[in-house]
Amino acid sequence: MRRSFSVALERYGYEMKAAADGLTGLELFRDEDFDLLILDVMLPGLDGIGLCRRVRETSLVPVLMMSARGDGLDVVAGLEAGADDYVVKPVDTYVLVARIRSLLRRATYAPVPGPERAGGEGPAAEGDVLVFGELTIDTAGMEVSVRGDRVALTPTELKLLLEFAAHPGVVLERHTLLRDVWEYGWDGDSRVVDLCVQRLRRKLGRERIETVRGFGYKFRR
């Protein structure tokens, strides 16, 4: 499977490096720069979830997790470890390529600055900087800080935060976030939204994003 995916993705123009086990993959990751990682949950030696945690200690590179089970602990554990998205084996190459392209677009995402808000509605705006109380978002520099301390966000976490910040006080449904952040053109698994929101709460404060039961999430001004 590793060889077949490598050959298929190279035909789409991607340069691939493959490892047969997690420890070899970790060494390869430390020795070279990568734009994206695809990790199989069932890697021998160091499994994909453990490898993802090790990667997240030093890097925000996009991570796509590959699982043999579409529902279960593997998916949740992978997303909690810091993965941005997942696919279930067996997976068609065109689906895998679509997820890869979406992740790479998020990694180079640059929002178009909107007009400054007037009348005290929404966040305080100063050029490309949005301020929500102790939270500051520099949409030009793509940096986020809480009480002056910079917060490291993965590309997916950052795009999700920018989506919330563009609609403060508005309830955003999970399927809307899947469409606008993960770029799913079909019904996707809302667990990727829920787990990414949980990671944002740990980094920004639990009170910043409110759960509206039965609907979705609302970003507090």
N, C-alpha and C positions, 0 to 999 in steps of 0.2 A: 504493500500500500504506500509506503514511504517513497519507493522508487517511482511508482506510477504517478503519484501526485507531483513529484519533482519534475518528471518529464512533461506532464500536462501543463504545469504552471510555467515552465520554461518556454513552452510553445506560445504562451500569452505574453512573453517578453520579460518575465521576472527572473532575476538571478537568484538561485537557490543554494542553500547550504543545509545539509541534513545530518542528523545525529541519530544513532540507533538506541541511545539510552539517555536518561536525564543528566547524569554526571558529565558525559561527553558534551551534551547540549549546553550545559552551564559553562564548561571550559570554552566552547566555541563562542558563546555569547560574550564572555569576558575578553576574548582575544580580538573580536571584530565588531564593527558597527553594523547594526541591522535596522531596517525601517519597520519591520513587523515580525512577530514570532507566532508560529502555529505549534501549539503544544498538545500532544495526545495525553489524555488523563492516565492511560495505562502504560506509560513509559517504564521500563525496568530500571532498577537501581534507585533512582530518584524520580518519583512519578511527576506527572505534569502539574499537579496542584502544588507540590513542594517546590518544583522548579519555578513556577509562577511567583511564589512567595519570595524566593531567593532573588529573582529578577527585580521584583518590586522594591527590594531593599535599596537598589541603586539606580533604577531606571523607570521611566514612564513610557517606554516603547509600547505601541499597541500590541495586545496579546489576544489571539483567537484560540479558544480552547476547543479541542475535538473530543467528543465523548461517545461511547458506544451506547449510552442510555439517554433517551430524551427526557426522562423525568426521573428524579432521584437525587441522591446526595451528591453525585459527581458534578452535576450542573451547578447546584447551589455552592458547593465547596469551591469550584473553579472561579465562579464570579466573586465570591467573598475573598478569594486569594488575590484578586485584582485583575482578572481577565476582563476584557472589554465586551466580548461576545463569544458565542459558542455555536458549533455545528454538531449534528448527530451523524455518526457513521451508520450505514454508508451514505456518503454525500456526493451528489453530482458535481462535476468540476465547475459547471457554470454557476452553481450556487456558491461554491467555495470562492470563486473569483469575484462574485458580486459582494460577498462579505469582506474580502480583502480590499477591494476598491473603496468600499464604504469606510473601512477603518483608516485607510491611507488618506482619504479626503478629510476625515476628522482630524488627523494628525497635522494637516496643513491648513486647517480651517481659519479663515479670516473674516469676521463679521463686518458688515457694512455699518459704520456708525450712524445712528439715527439722530434726529434733531434733539437738542436739549429740551428738557421738559420745563414747562412754566407753571406757575400757579401752585407750586408745592406738591404737585401730584407725582407719584413715582419716586425714584431715588434722586438724590442730589446729583446733578451731572456737571462735570467740569471737563470740557473737551471730550476725550475718549475714556474718561474715568467715571464709573458709576459708584456711588456710595450708598450702602444700605446699613446705616448705623455703624457698627464696628467692622463691617465687611466692605472691602474696596475691590472693585473689578476694573482693571486696566484693559479695555477691549482692544487697544492698539498694541500694547506690549504683551497681551495675553498673559497677564500676571494677576494673581489673586492674593489678597492679604487679609488677615483678621487681626485687629488691634495692632496693625503695623508689622506683624510677622507674616512673611510670605508663606503661602500654602501651596504645596506641590500637588497638582491635579493631573490625572491622565488625560489624553485628548478627549476621550468620551465623557469623563467627569466635567471637563471644562466646557464642552459643547452643551451638555445638559444644564450646567449652571447658567450659561449665557441664554439658553432658551427660557429658563425660569426668570432670569433678570429682565428679559424683554417683555415679560407678561406678569409683572408683580401684582399680587392680589387676585390673579385670575386662576381658576381651577383648570389644570391641564390634565386631560384624560390620558391613561396609559397608552392607548393606541395612537393618540396624537404624538406623544413623545417617541414612540417606536418609529413613526413615520418621519418625524422631523429631525430626530437625533440619530437614530440607528439606520434610517433610510430604508426601512422595510416597506416594500411595495405590496406586502401581503400581511395577514395576521401573524404576528410573531409572539414569542413567549414573553409575557409581561414580567417574568422574574428578572430579566436583565434590567428592566427599569427599576424594580423594587430594590434589587441589590445595589445598583449604582446610586440610588437615592440614599440608601443606608450608609454607603461609603462617604457621600457628600456630607451627611449629617455628622459623621464622626470627625470630619475635618473642619466643618464650618460651624457646628453647633446644632443640636437636635431641634432647637426651636425655629431654625431658619426655614425649614420646609415642612409644611403641615400636611398630614394625610387627611383627605376628605373621603370618608368611607363610602364605597360604592361608586366613586367617580374618579378620583385620581389624587393629584398633589397641588398644593398652592404655596407659592413663594411669598414669604412675609416681607413687607417693605421695611 
